[in-house]
Amino acid sequence: MRDNVVPIRSVLIFGGAGFIGSNWAYRLLKTTDAKVHIFDNLSRRGVHHNLRWLQKAGNSDRLQITIGDVRDAALVERAVAKANEIYHFAAQVAVTSSVNDPRFDFDVNIGGTFNVLEAARKSGRRPFVLFTSTNKVYGNMAGQRFVAGPQRYNCSADDAVSEAQPLDFHSPYGCSKGAADQYVHDYARIFDLPTVVFRMSCIAGPRQFGNEDQGWVAHFLYSALQHQAVTIYGDGRQVRDVLAVEDLTRAFESVRSHLNNTAGQVYNVGGGIGNCTSLLELIGAIHDLTGIRLEYEFDHVRPGDQPLYVTDFNKLHRHTGWSPQLKLSQILENIYGFWKQNRDLFQQAAVPTRVGVPELIHAPGAAS
């Protein structure tokens, strides 16, 4: 390759048909010249709709789709071979599911991540690898001190959690994501791969088919709109910060464009103190937006649940200049808009069951 020739971005997205993956693929197709390769087993609700949406978005000649499973090392290695950027979002994402089936959780989150890293190492291309981890790697943070108000556990900027917070895996999900997180971090040190880990708080936005175990902001809103009651585990005053998926995709671009600072780093990523809410407060915000009062009942706190988690994203801001732009009110409005445009999707059948590894498809612009 001649000097001063910029290589074409060849982007591989594991879990690319899901909520975060499809939003990221769309941004790449609309705002860059990157070739986008989606690798997904199509096991999650809504993913077929997301693929159709991406195919209609234009630039389908730059979109490639592989139906496969990250547990298949040979399939992963073939997909990675030509990539110079890898975004690994494929995961088992629910704490409850990890408790019910820890072996599956282990195989997907640890085994799948190991397959991605090994494929990247063996490719010889030193691709940029970004892995989305979770705030669950910090455990239930039992040492937290907080004061309970009528609608929330009170918090300030001093309560925000930085990367200095000790790891304390709690639940099989916390263990598997935490172990994968550390593998990704170590492959930067040992094998000189330019990897980045995002320990994320609550991500929300359009194309999210939220449920009780994952995507709780969307789940609460959709449940209200469909007049379905939800279960609150605990007293509802637990606090989380929320980040718009649009801001998350900007963060992806930020770390990739500042690799001199970001390669080998771990970042806490979330909406921060300015975008935090309790469950009870969110229910009020949904009523203000829609005029519908969400019905709910209380149950016992689930194992490993954090009473209060707010992200300190200052490290990412220092290294890249990134900070969130969308407020919670706008995030809710965006999800509400997505629901109004796609009501039929929420009246369709239940979440699909777990699938194995379908045939490999290498058809640009086609999912089957």
matplotlib code that plots the C-alpha trace (Angstrom):
import matplotlib.pyplot as plt

x = [0.0, 1.3, 2.3, -0.5, -3.3, -5.9, -7.1, -10.8, -12.6, -13.7, -15.9, -17.2, -20.0, -20.7, -24.3, -24.8, -28.5, -29.3, -30.2, -26.7, -25.3, -28.0, -27.8, -24.0, -24.2, -26.7, -24.5, -21.5, -23.5, -25.0, -22.0, -18.9, -17.6, -16.9, -17.8, -20.0, -20.1, -22.8, -22.4, -25.4, -27.3, -30.7, -31.9, -33.1, -36.5, -36.7, -33.4, -35.0, -36.8, -33.5, -31.8, -34.6, -34.3, -30.5, -31.0, -33.5, -31.1, -29.2, -25.5, -26.5, -23.5, -21.4, -23.4, -22.6, -24.4, -23.3, -25.7, -23.6, -22.8, -19.7, -19.3, -18.2, -14.5, -13.9, -16.8, -15.6, -12.1, -13.4, -15.4, -12.5, -9.9, -10.4, -11.6, -9.6, -12.2, -14.2, -17.1, -18.1, -21.7, -22.8, -23.6, -25.9, -27.3, -29.5, -28.6, -31.6, -30.8, -27.2, -28.5, -30.9, -28.2, -24.7, -23.1, -24.7, -23.8, -20.2, -20.0, -21.3, -19.8, -16.4, -16.0, -17.4, -15.2, -12.1, -12.9, -13.1, -9.8, -8.0, -9.3, -8.1, -4.7, -4.2, -5.3, -2.0, -3.8, -3.9, -7.6, -9.1, -11.4, -14.1, -15.9, -19.0, -18.9, -21.2, -21.3, -22.3, -18.5, -18.5, -20.9, -23.7, -21.5, -22.7, -20.5, -22.4, -23.9, -26.9, -29.9, -33.4, -35.7, -39.4, -38.8, -35.1, -31.9, -30.3, -26.9, -24.5, -21.5, -19.4, -21.3, -20.4, -18.4, -15.0, -12.8, -11.0, -14.0, -12.8, -14.1, -16.5, -18.2, -21.6, -23.8, -22.8, -23.4, -21.1, -18.5, -18.7, -18.7, -16.0, -13.8, -14.3, -13.6, -10.3, -9.4, -9.9, -7.9, -5.0, -4.8, -3.8, -1.0, 0.2, -0.5, -0.4, -4.0, -5.5, -8.5, -11.0, -13.4, -16.6, -18.2, -21.7, -24.6, -28.1, -28.3, -31.6, -33.1, -34.9, -34.7, -34.6, -37.1, -36.8, -37.8, -37.7, -34.1, -32.5, -33.5, -35.6, -36.3, -37.8, -39.6, -41.3, -42.4, -43.7, -45.5, -47.3, -48.3, -49.6, -51.3, -49.2, -48.1, -44.4, -42.6, -40.3, -37.6, -36.9, -38.6, -38.3, -36.0, -32.9, -31.0, -29.4, -27.9, -29.2, -27.3, -28.8, -27.7, -26.9, -24.4, -23.0, -22.3, -20.5, -18.4, -17.4, -16.2, -14.4, -12.3, -11.4, -10.3, -8.1, -6.4, -3.1, -4.9, -7.5, -5.8, -5.6, -7.9, -11.1, -13.8, -17.0, -19.6, -23.0, -25.2, -23.7, -25.2, -27.0, -29.0, -29.9, -33.3, -35.0, -37.5, -40.3, -39.2, -39.1, -42.7, -43.6, -41.8, -43.6, -46.9, -45.9, -45.0, -47.9, -50.6, -50.6, -49.9, -47.8, -49.1, -46.6, -46.1, -43.1, -41.0, -37.8, -34.5, -32.7, -29.2, -26.4, -28.7, -27.0, -29.2, -27.4, -25.2, -24.1, -21.3, -18.2, -17.2, -14.5, -11.7, -13.3, -14.0, -10.3, -9.0, -11.4, -13.5, -16.7, -19.7, -23.4, -25.7, -29.2, -31.1, -33.5, -36.6, -35.3, -34.4, -37.9, -39.4, -37.2, -38.2, -41.9, -41.5, -40.0, -43.0, -45.6, -44.0, -43.7, -46.7, -47.3, -43.9, -45.1, -48.2, -46.4, -45.3, -43.2, -39.4, -37.9, -36.2, -32.5, -31.2, -28.1, -25.8, -27.6, -25.9, -23.3, -24.5, -22.2, -24.7, -24.3, -27.7, -29.4, -30.2, -31.4]
y = [0.0, 3.4, 6.0, 8.4, 6.1, 5.8, 2.2, 1.6, 1.1, -2.6, -2.8, -6.0, -5.8, -8.9, -8.6, -6.1, -6.7, -5.9, -2.6, -1.0, -2.9, -1.8, 1.9, 1.8, 0.1, 2.8, 5.6, 4.1, 3.6, 7.1, 9.1, 7.2, 5.2, 2.2, -1.3, -2.8, -6.5, -7.6, -11.0, -12.1, -15.3, -13.5, -14.8, -11.6, -10.0, -7.4, -8.2, -9.2, -5.9, -4.1, -5.9, -4.9, -1.3, -1.3, -2.8, 0.0, 2.7, 2.8, 1.9, -1.7, -2.5, -1.7, -4.0, -7.6, -10.0, -13.2, -15.3, -17.1, -17.6, -16.2, -19.6, -21.0, -20.2, -21.1, -19.0, -16.1, -16.4, -16.3, -13.2, -11.4, -12.1, -8.9, -6.5, -3.6, -2.6, -5.0, -4.1, -6.9, -6.5, -10.1, -11.4, -13.1, -9.9, -10.9, -11.5, -13.8, -15.9, -16.3, -17.6, -20.0, -21.2, -20.3, -22.6, -20.8, -17.5, -18.6, -20.0, -16.9, -14.2, -15.6, -18.2, -16.0, -13.1, -15.3, -16.4, -12.8, -11.9, -15.0, -14.4, -10.7, -11.8, -14.5, -12.2, -10.3, -7.0, -5.6, -4.5, -2.1, -4.0, -2.4, -4.5, -3.4, -4.5, -3.5, -1.7, -5.1, -5.9, -3.7, -6.0, -4.8, -2.1, -3.0, -0.4, 2.5, 5.0, 6.9, 8.7, 7.6, 10.3, 9.8, 9.0, 8.1, 7.4, 10.8, 11.2, 13.8, 14.0, 12.6, 9.3, 8.8, 5.7, 5.9, 3.2, 3.1, 1.3, -2.2, -5.1, -7.3, -9.8, -10.7, -13.2, -15.4, -12.6, -10.3, -13.0, -13.7, -10.1, -9.2, -12.0, -11.1, -7.5, -8.4, -10.7, -7.8, -5.4, -7.9, -8.7, -5.0, -5.4, -8.9, -9.0, -5.3, -5.2, -1.8, -2.7, -0.6, -1.7, 0.3, -0.5, 0.8, 1.9, 2.0, 2.6, 3.6, 4.7, 3.8, 0.2, -1.1, -3.9, -3.7, -6.4, -7.0, -8.2, -5.7, -2.3, -1.3, 2.3, 1.1, -1.8, 0.6, 2.9, 0.1, -1.5, 1.7, 2.2, -1.3, -1.1, -3.9, -4.0, -4.3, -5.7, -3.5, -5.4, -3.4, -0.2, 1.7, 4.3, 2.8, 5.2, 4.7, 7.0, 6.7, 7.3, 7.8, 5.2, 8.2, 9.5, 6.0, 5.7, 9.1, 7.6, 4.7, 7.2, 9.3, 6.4, 5.2, 8.6, 9.1, 5.7, 7.3, 8.0, 5.2, 2.0, -0.4, 1.6, 0.8, 3.5, 3.9, 5.1, 6.5, 9.5, 10.7, 12.7, 14.9, 12.1, 9.9, 8.8, 6.4, 3.9, 5.8, 9.0, 7.4, 6.2, 9.8, 11.0, 8.4, 9.7, 13.3, 12.3, 9.9, 10.7, 7.0, 5.8, 2.7, 0.0, -1.9, -4.2, -4.7, -7.8, -8.7, -7.1, -9.4, -10.7, -8.3, -5.3, -2.0, 0.5, 3.4, 3.6, 6.8, 6.9, 9.1, 9.5, 12.0, 9.7, 9.3, 13.1, 13.8, 11.4, 12.3, 15.3, 13.2, 13.9, 13.1, 15.5, 14.1, 14.4, 11.8, 13.6, 13.5, 9.9, 9.0, 11.1, 9.3, 5.8, 6.9, 8.1, 4.7, 2.9, 5.1, 4.3, 0.6, -0.4, -3.6, -4.9, -4.9, -6.8, -9.7, -12.9, -13.3, -13.2, -16.0, -18.9, -19.4, -20.6, -22.5, -21.7, -21.3, -21.5, -18.9, -16.3, -13.9, -12.0, -8.2, -6.6, -9.9, -11.5, -14.8]
z = [0.0, -1.0, 1.7, 2.8, 1.5, 4.3, 4.5, 4.0, 7.3, 7.5, 10.5, 12.0, 14.6, 16.7, 17.8, 15.0, 14.6, 18.2, 19.8, 20.1, 17.1, 14.7, 15.8, 15.4, 12.0, 10.8, 11.9, 10.1, 6.9, 7.0, 8.1, 6.9, 4.0, 6.1, 5.0, 7.7, 8.5, 10.9, 12.7, 14.7, 15.6, 15.3, 18.7, 20.1, 19.7, 17.0, 15.3, 12.0, 11.9, 12.6, 9.7, 7.3, 8.6, 7.9, 4.4, 3.5, 4.9, 1.7, 1.0, 1.1, -1.1, 2.0, 4.3, 4.8, 7.1, 8.6, 10.6, 13.2, 16.8, 18.7, 20.3, 16.9, 16.9, 13.3, 12.1, 14.2, 12.8, 9.2, 9.9, 11.7, 8.9, 7.0, 9.7, 10.9, 13.5, 15.7, 18.0, 20.3, 21.6, 21.3, 24.8, 27.2, 28.9, 31.8, 35.4, 35.9, 32.9, 34.1, 37.4, 35.6, 33.1, 34.2, 31.7, 28.7, 30.2, 30.6, 27.1, 25.4, 27.5, 28.2, 25.5, 22.8, 23.8, 23.9, 20.3, 19.1, 20.8, 19.5, 16.0, 16.2, 17.5, 14.8, 12.0, 12.2, 11.4, 14.9, 14.5, 16.9, 19.3, 21.5, 24.0, 25.8, 29.5, 32.3, 35.6, 37.1, 37.3, 40.4, 42.2, 44.5, 46.0, 49.5, 51.1, 49.6, 52.0, 50.9, 52.3, 51.2, 50.1, 49.3, 45.6, 45.4, 47.2, 47.3, 45.5, 44.4, 42.0, 44.9, 44.6, 40.9, 40.2, 38.5, 37.1, 40.5, 42.0, 43.0, 40.9, 42.8, 40.5, 41.9, 40.0, 37.1, 34.7, 36.6, 36.7, 32.9, 31.8, 34.3, 33.2, 29.5, 30.4, 31.9, 28.9, 26.5, 28.7, 29.0, 25.3, 24.9, 27.3, 26.3, 22.6, 21.8, 20.4, 20.5, 22.7, 24.6, 27.3, 28.0, 31.4, 30.6, 32.7, 31.3, 27.6, 26.1, 22.8, 19.6, 18.3, 21.9, 22.6, 26.4, 28.8, 32.5, 32.4, 30.1, 28.8, 31.8, 30.6, 27.3, 29.2, 31.6, 28.8, 26.5, 29.4, 30.2, 26.6, 26.4, 29.8, 31.2, 34.9, 35.8, 38.8, 40.7, 42.6, 45.7, 46.8, 43.5, 44.9, 43.4, 41.1, 37.7, 35.2, 31.6, 28.4, 25.0, 22.4, 20.1, 22.6, 23.0, 19.3, 19.5, 22.2, 19.9, 17.4, 20.0, 21.3, 17.8, 16.7, 19.8, 19.9, 21.0, 24.3, 24.4, 23.3, 26.2, 28.4, 30.4, 30.6, 32.7, 30.2, 31.2, 31.4, 34.7, 37.5, 35.1, 33.6, 36.6, 37.8, 40.2, 39.1, 40.8, 39.1, 35.7, 36.2, 36.9, 33.8, 31.7, 33.0, 32.1, 28.6, 27.7, 30.2, 31.2, 34.7, 34.7, 37.1, 39.2, 42.1, 44.4, 44.9, 46.8, 45.6, 43.2, 43.9, 43.0, 42.4, 43.1, 45.2, 43.5, 40.4, 38.7, 36.2, 36.6, 32.9, 33.5, 32.3, 28.9, 28.8, 29.5, 26.9, 24.1, 25.0, 24.9, 27.1, 26.9, 25.0, 25.2, 28.4, 29.8, 28.7, 25.1, 25.4, 26.5, 23.7, 21.1, 22.4, 22.4, 18.8, 17.8, 19.5, 17.7, 14.3, 15.0, 17.1, 15.1, 16.3, 19.9, 19.1, 17.5, 19.0, 22.1, 22.3, 20.2, 21.9, 22.0, 18.7, 17.7, 14.8, 11.5, 8.1, 7.2, 4.8, 2.9, 0.9, 0.8, 1.6, 2.5, 5.8, 4.4]

ax = plt.figure().add_subplot(projection="3d")
ax.plot(x, y, z, "-o")
ax.set_aspect("equal")
plt.show()
